[in-house]
Amino acid sequence: MAGGEGSRLRPLTSGLPKPLVPVVGRPVMEHILRLLREHGIQDVIVTLQYLGSSIRDYFGDGSDFGMEITYAVEDSPLGTAGSVKNAQAHLEEPFIVISGDALTDIDLARALQFHQDRQALATIVLTAVANPLEYGVVITSSEGKVLRFLEKPSWGEVFSDQVNTGIYVLDPQVLSLIRSDKVVDWSADIFPAMLARKMPLYGYLATGYWCDIGNIQTYYQANWDALAGRVKVEIPGQRREGDVWIGEDVELGHDVRLQGPAYIGREAKLKPGVFINGPVCVGNFSVIDENTKVSNSVIWSYSYIGENSRLRQAIVCRHVTIKNNTLLEEGAVIGTRSRSARGAPSTAGSRSGRTRRSSRARWSTRASSGPGTTSAGCFPRMDSWGWSTSS
């Protein structure tokens, strides 16, 4: 599913669909496709709505990724279940529904086997969370059969810490419950209807990492978790000492210091005296000019950071120009094609939307994985039963 607007991630998604938001150098949806391929799934149907042409342009027919991709386009939003109904013509056998804008390494083969063993019509893949109040909880039998949902409970009502990951294994029969050309959701409409009709609906206790990249905080966390190895993803480039990944044809100027964990994308340029103080991600073809320090920050592709600047827990999107002597403090998010004034400070929490407009290096290791090792929405390697009402 790749049709959502990602409104909570703006300005990152102001001109970019959420599935194309980069995590350690690759669109998050590319990480999902690689997970599917790893589990032997090569035929993929992608549901599109918001900025769908950008997703189609990037992934094409899937041949570059060793897959076959078909697209199902919604003229207007149809909801999480309605969008799958829109692709019904391509769904003739049991299939997996998975979000194109979350990061996970959950074992999908085990979820499929669980579904088949119980002869389920629908299986909800679940994980444990620290605070289930944001999601809601579920009661299941010892075999995993769903018995009851409780949406957004108070602490006095909490009887489980497990939630829905948005990953489902479904039999095509379930699609008969969905009205065509209507806005229909799995969590609000279809699963409660299945429970009321006593249809075989199960919850699978998954082991693995799952991160709902629903806001800026969890976007940082997904990148830091990937760099720290908390989620199994393939990071582009060559891994160097100190957990630093270097892409092809990177230019490292004299006396550049790289303190990992860090990712430096293809053909990026780090000019003399630059200090990368991880965790940091620098996208392809970006330039960081002389004597600039970057800490706990994510810089996307094709951006320029001027001389003698300081970035501390900031996000810089595509085609951004940050002029010399600029300070970006904690929480600053600079939207695509923005330009800073010379020496302009950007304070905590500020956000900018889109505007009109050889060498020697030193590597070192640091134990810290960045701001906050646990974040709402990112959950490493726990087992769970649960139900999610978050979008």
C-alpha positions as CSV (number, residue, x, y, z in Angstrom):
1,M,0.0,0.0,0.0
2,A,1.6,3.3,-1.2
3,G,-1.2,5.7,-1.5
4,G,-1.2,7.7,1.7
5,E,-0.3,11.4,1.9
6,G,2.0,11.2,4.9
7,S,0.7,14.5,6.3
8,R,2.3,14.0,9.7
9,L,5.7,13.9,8.0
10,R,5.4,17.3,6.3
11,P,7.5,19.1,5.1
12,L,9.3,15.9,4.2
13,T,6.3,14.8,2.1
14,S,5.2,18.1,0.7
15,G,6.4,17.2,-2.7
16,L,7.4,13.6,-2.2
17,P,5.2,10.5,-1.5
18,K,6.0,9.0,1.9
19,P,7.1,5.6,0.4
20,L,10.0,7.5,-1.3
21,V,11.3,9.2,1.8
22,P,14.9,7.9,2.2
23,V,16.1,5.8,5.1
24,V,19.9,5.2,5.0
25,G,20.1,6.1,1.4
26,R,17.1,4.1,0.0
27,P,13.4,4.9,-0.2
28,V,11.6,3.2,2.6
29,M,9.5,1.3,0.1
30,E,12.6,-0.1,-1.5
31,H,13.5,-1.7,1.8
32,I,10.1,-3.3,1.9
33,L,10.4,-4.6,-1.6
34,R,13.8,-6.1,-0.7
35,L,12.2,-7.8,2.3
36,L,9.5,-9.3,0.1
37,R,12.0,-10.6,-2.4
38,E,14.0,-12.1,0.5
39,H,11.0,-14.2,1.3
40,G,10.4,-15.3,-2.2
41,I,7.7,-12.8,-3.2
42,Q,8.4,-11.3,-6.6
43,D,4.9,-10.4,-7.9
44,V,3.8,-7.2,-6.3
45,I,0.8,-4.9,-6.7
46,V,1.3,-1.4,-5.6
47,T,-1.7,0.8,-4.7
48,L,-1.2,4.4,-5.7
49,Q,-3.0,7.7,-5.0
50,Y,-1.0,10.6,-3.6
51,L,1.8,11.6,-6.1
52,G,1.6,8.1,-7.5
53,S,3.5,9.0,-10.7
54,S,6.6,9.6,-8.7
55,I,6.5,6.1,-7.2
56,R,5.8,4.6,-10.7
57,D,8.7,6.5,-12.2
58,Y,11.2,5.3,-9.5
59,F,10.2,1.6,-9.4
60,G,9.0,1.1,-13.0
61,D,8.0,-2.4,-13.8
62,G,10.2,-3.7,-11.0
63,S,12.8,-5.4,-13.2
64,D,15.6,-3.4,-11.7
65,F,14.7,-4.8,-8.3
66,G,14.2,-8.4,-9.5
67,M,10.4,-8.2,-9.2
68,E,7.3,-7.8,-11.3
69,I,5.3,-4.7,-10.2
70,T,1.7,-3.9,-11.2
71,Y,0.0,-0.7,-10.2
72,A,-3.5,-0.1,-9.1
73,V,-4.4,3.6,-9.1
74,E,-7.2,5.2,-7.0
75,D,-8.8,8.3,-8.5
76,S,-9.7,9.3,-4.9
77,P,-8.7,7.8,-1.5
78,L,-10.5,4.5,-0.9
79,G,-9.2,3.7,2.6
80,T,-6.8,0.9,3.5
81,A,-9.3,-1.9,2.5
82,G,-10.9,0.0,-0.4
83,S,-7.5,0.4,-2.0
84,V,-6.9,-3.4,-1.9
85,K,-10.4,-4.0,-3.3
86,N,-9.4,-1.7,-6.2
87,A,-6.7,-4.3,-7.1
88,Q,-9.0,-7.3,-6.8
89,A,-8.6,-8.3,-10.4
90,H,-5.0,-9.3,-9.7
91,L,-5.7,-11.2,-6.4
92,E,-6.7,-14.8,-7.0
93,E,-4.8,-16.6,-4.2
94,P,-3.8,-15.8,-0.6
95,F,-1.7,-12.6,-0.5
96,I,0.1,-10.3,1.9
97,V,-0.9,-6.6,2.5
98,I,2.1,-4.5,3.7
99,S,2.6,-0.8,4.0
100,G,5.1,0.8,1.7
101,D,6.0,3.5,4.3
102,A,7.0,1.5,7.4
103,L,10.4,-0.1,8.1
104,T,10.4,-3.8,9.2
105,D,12.3,-7.0,9.0
106,I,9.5,-9.3,10.3
107,D,9.7,-12.9,9.0
108,L,6.9,-12.9,6.4
109,A,7.3,-16.6,5.6
110,R,6.4,-17.5,9.2
111,A,3.3,-15.3,9.1
112,L,2.2,-17.1,5.9
113,Q,2.8,-20.5,7.5
114,F,0.8,-19.5,10.6
115,H,-2.1,-18.3,8.3
116,Q,-2.1,-21.6,6.4
117,D,-1.8,-23.8,9.4
118,R,-4.9,-22.2,11.0
119,Q,-6.9,-22.1,7.7
120,A,-7.5,-18.4,8.4
121,L,-9.3,-16.0,6.1
122,A,-7.4,-13.1,7.6
123,T,-4.3,-13.0,9.8
124,I,-3.1,-9.7,11.5
125,V,0.6,-9.5,12.1
126,L,1.2,-8.0,15.6
127,T,4.0,-6.5,17.6
128,A,4.6,-5.3,21.2
129,V,4.8,-1.6,22.1
130,A,5.7,0.3,25.2
131,N,2.6,2.5,25.1
132,P,-0.5,0.8,23.7
133,L,-2.7,3.7,24.5
134,E,-2.0,5.2,21.1
135,Y,-3.2,2.1,19.3
136,G,-5.6,-0.1,21.1
137,V,-5.3,-3.8,22.1
138,V,-6.8,-7.2,21.3
139,I,-7.7,-10.4,23.2
140,T,-6.8,-13.6,21.4
141,S,-7.2,-17.3,22.3
142,S,-4.2,-19.4,23.0
143,E,-4.1,-20.4,19.3
144,G,-4.2,-16.8,18.3
145,K,-7.9,-16.5,17.3
146,V,-9.1,-12.9,17.7
147,L,-11.7,-12.7,20.4
148,R,-12.1,-9.0,21.1
149,F,-10.8,-5.5,20.2
150,L,-10.4,-2.6,22.6
151,E,-9.7,0.7,20.8
152,K,-7.5,3.3,22.5
153,P,-7.9,2.1,26.1
154,S,-7.0,3.9,29.3
155,W,-4.3,2.5,31.5
156,G,-6.9,0.8,33.7
157,E,-8.2,-1.1,30.7
158,V,-4.9,-2.2,29.2
159,F,-4.6,-5.9,29.1
160,S,-2.0,-6.2,26.4
161,D,1.0,-4.3,25.0
162,Q,0.5,-5.6,21.5
163,V,-0.6,-3.7,18.3
164,N,-1.3,-4.2,14.6
165,T,1.6,-3.6,12.3
166,G,-0.5,-3.1,9.2
167,I,0.8,-6.3,7.7
168,Y,-2.0,-8.8,6.9
169,V,-2.2,-12.2,5.3
170,L,-5.6,-12.5,3.5
171,D,-7.7,-14.9,1.5
172,P,-9.3,-13.4,-1.6
173,Q,-12.7,-14.3,-0.1
174,V,-12.3,-11.4,2.3
175,L,-12.6,-8.9,-0.6
176,S,-16.2,-9.8,-0.9
177,L,-16.9,-7.9,2.3
178,I,-15.6,-4.7,0.8
179,R,-18.0,-2.4,-1.3
180,S,-16.4,-1.1,-4.5
181,D,-15.6,2.6,-4.9
182,K,-16.2,3.2,-1.2
183,V,-13.9,4.4,1.6
184,V,-13.4,1.2,3.7
185,D,-10.7,0.5,6.3
186,W,-9.5,-2.8,7.6
187,S,-9.3,-1.8,11.3
188,A,-12.5,0.3,11.4
189,D,-14.8,-1.8,9.1
190,I,-13.6,-5.2,7.8
191,F,-12.0,-6.9,10.8
192,P,-14.8,-5.9,13.2
193,A,-17.3,-7.3,10.7
194,M,-15.4,-10.5,10.4
195,L,-15.3,-10.8,14.2
196,A,-19.1,-10.2,14.5
197,R,-19.7,-12.9,11.8
198,K,-17.4,-15.4,13.6
199,M,-15.2,-15.7,10.5
200,P,-11.7,-17.2,11.0
201,L,-9.7,-14.1,12.0
202,Y,-6.3,-14.6,13.7
203,G,-3.4,-12.6,15.2
204,Y,0.1,-13.7,14.6
205,L,2.8,-13.1,17.3
206,A,5.7,-11.7,15.2
207,T,9.3,-11.5,16.2
208,G,11.3,-8.7,14.5
209,Y,11.7,-5.0,14.2
210,W,8.8,-2.7,13.1
211,C,8.7,1.1,12.9
212,D,5.7,3.1,11.9
213,I,7.4,6.1,10.3
214,G,4.5,8.4,11.3
215,N,6.3,11.6,12.4
216,I,9.6,13.4,12.4
217,Q,10.8,11.7,15.6
218,T,10.2,8.1,14.3
219,Y,11.8,9.1,11.0
220,Y,15.0,9.9,12.9
221,Q,14.7,6.7,14.8
222,A,14.3,4.5,11.7
223,N,17.6,5.9,10.3
224,W,19.4,5.6,13.6
225,D,18.1,2.0,14.1
226,A,19.3,1.0,10.6
227,L,22.8,2.4,11.3
228,A,22.9,0.7,14.6
229,G,21.9,-2.7,13.2
230,R,18.6,-2.9,15.1
231,V,16.8,-3.6,11.9
232,K,18.1,-5.9,9.2
233,V,18.3,-3.7,6.0
234,E,20.9,-3.5,3.3
235,I,22.8,-0.2,3.5
236,P,24.4,0.9,0.2
237,G,28.1,1.4,0.0
238,Q,31.2,-0.1,1.6
239,R,31.3,-0.5,5.4
240,R,34.4,1.0,7.0
241,E,35.8,0.9,10.5
242,G,33.6,2.6,13.0
243,D,30.3,1.7,11.4
244,V,30.7,4.2,8.5
245,W,29.2,3.3,5.1
246,I,30.8,5.0,2.1
247,G,29.1,5.0,-1.3
248,E,30.9,5.0,-4.7
249,D,33.1,7.9,-5.8
250,V,32.7,9.8,-2.5
251,E,35.2,12.7,-2.2
252,L,36.7,13.1,1.2
253,G,38.8,16.3,1.7
254,H,41.9,16.8,3.8
255,D,41.4,16.2,7.5
256,V,37.8,15.1,7.2
257,R,36.7,13.3,10.4
258,L,34.0,10.6,10.3
259,Q,32.7,9.5,13.7
260,G,30.2,6.7,13.2
261,P,27.6,5.5,12.8
262,A,27.2,7.3,9.5
263,Y,26.2,6.8,5.9
264,I,27.7,8.9,3.1
265,G,25.9,8.4,-0.2
266,R,27.3,8.0,-3.7
267,E,29.3,10.9,-5.1
268,A,28.9,13.0,-2.0
269,K,31.6,15.5,-1.3
270,L,33.0,16.3,2.1
271,K,35.3,19.3,1.9
272,P,38.5,19.8,4.1
273,G,37.9,20.0,7.8
274,V,34.4,18.6,7.8
275,F,33.4,16.7,11.0
276,I,30.6,14.1,10.7
277,N,29.6,13.3,14.3
278,G,27.2,10.3,14.0
279,P,24.6,9.2,13.8
280,V,24.4,11.0,10.4
281,C,23.1,10.2,6.9
282,V,24.3,12.2,3.9
283,G,22.5,11.5,0.6
284,N,23.9,11.0,-2.9
285,F,25.6,14.0,-4.7
286,S,25.3,16.3,-1.6
287,V,28.1,18.6,-0.7
288,I,29.3,19.6,2.8
289,D,31.7,22.5,2.5
290,E,34.8,23.3,4.5
291,N,35.0,23.2,8.3
292,T,31.3,22.3,8.8
293,K,30.2,20.0,11.6
294,V,27.1,17.7,11.2
295,S,25.7,15.9,14.2
296,N,22.7,13.6,14.6
297,S,21.3,14.8,11.3
298,V,19.9,13.6,8.0
299,I,20.8,15.3,4.7
300,W,19.0,14.1,1.6
301,S,20.4,14.0,-2.0
302,Y,21.6,17.0,-4.1
303,S,21.9,19.5,-1.2
304,Y,24.6,21.9,-0.3
305,I,25.8,22.8,3.2
306,G,28.0,26.0,3.3
307,E,31.3,26.6,5.0
308,N,31.6,26.9,8.8
309,S,28.0,25.8,9.4
310,R,26.7,23.7,12.3
311,L,23.9,21.1,12.0
312,R,22.7,19.4,15.2
313,Q,19.7,17.0,14.9
314,A,18.4,18.6,11.7
315,I,16.8,17.3,8.5
316,V,17.8,18.9,5.2
317,C,15.6,17.7,2.2
318,R,16.5,17.5,-1.5
319,H,18.0,20.4,-3.5
320,V,18.4,22.6,-0.4
321,T,21.1,25.3,-0.2
322,I,22.4,26.1,3.3
323,K,24.7,29.2,3.0
324,N,27.9,29.7,4.9
325,N,28.0,30.2,8.7
326,T,24.5,28.8,9.2
327,L,23.3,27.1,12.5
328,L,20.6,24.5,12.3
329,E,19.6,23.5,15.9
330,E,17.7,20.6,17.2
331,G,14.4,20.0,15.5
332,A,15.0,22.1,12.4
333,V,13.5,20.6,9.2
334,I,14.4,22.3,5.9
335,G,12.0,21.4,3.1
336,T,12.9,20.6,-0.5
337,R,14.3,23.4,-2.7
338,S,14.6,25.8,0.3
339,R,17.5,28.3,0.6
340,S,18.8,29.8,3.8
341,A,20.0,33.4,4.2
342,R,23.7,33.7,4.9
343,G,24.4,32.9,8.5
344,A,20.7,32.4,9.4
345,P,20.0,30.4,12.6
346,S,17.2,27.9,12.7
347,T,15.9,27.2,16.1
348,A,14.5,24.0,17.7
349,G,11.2,22.9,16.2
350,S,11.4,25.2,13.2
351,R,10.3,23.9,9.8
352,S,10.7,25.3,6.3
353,G,8.5,24.2,3.5
354,R,9.4,24.3,-0.2
355,T,10.2,27.7,-1.7
356,R,10.1,29.0,-5.3
357,R,12.7,28.8,-6.1
358,S,42.0,13.6,-2.5
359,S,42.2,12.9,0.4
360,R,42.7,11.8,4.0
361,A,40.0,10.9,6.5
362,R,39.8,9.7,10.0
363,W,37.2,7.2,11.4
364,S,36.4,6.7,15.0
365,T,33.7,4.8,16.9
366,R,31.1,6.1,19.4
367,A,28.8,4.0,21.4
368,S,25.8,6.3,21.2
369,S,23.2,5.6,18.6
370,G,21.7,9.0,18.6
371,P,18.9,10.9,20.2
372,G,16.7,8.4,21.9
373,T,17.2,4.7,21.5
374,T,13.4,4.1,21.9
375,S,10.7,6.1,20.2
376,A,7.0,5.9,19.9
377,G,6.3,3.9,16.7
378,C,9.7,2.0,16.5
379,F,9.8,-1.4,18.2
380,P,12.7,-3.9,18.0
381,R,12.5,-7.6,18.1
382,M,9.6,-8.2,20.5
383,D,6.7,-10.8,20.3
384,S,3.2,-9.6,20.4
385,W,-0.6,-9.8,19.9
386,G,-2.4,-6.6,19.1
387,W,-4.5,-4.1,17.3
388,S,-3.6,-0.7,15.8
389,T,-5.9,2.2,15.2
390,S,-3.1,4.6,14.1
391,S,-3.0,5.9,10.5
